[in-house]
């Protein structure tokens, strides 16, 4: 279990460009030589992409809610109209 966590941490560090040059070289050598490891890296890369997508989506919803609240404020809505008309 502990080695799996260490491997996940190592993959995260590589995906986030947090490894030293030597560590990154060793990681990339292993990536080329170990097909099972390469599959784990690709799965984790997909997870990172999905997490970023979900985070952006959540942020967009949050900003739309704030914008909706601001539009209900008459002063803001009027000021916005004067800027864009």
Secondary structure by P-SEA (a helix, b strand, c coil): caaaaaaaaaaaaaaaccccaaaaaaaaaaaaccaaaaaaaaaaaaaaaaaaaaaaaaaaaaaaaaaaaaaacaaaaaaaaaacc
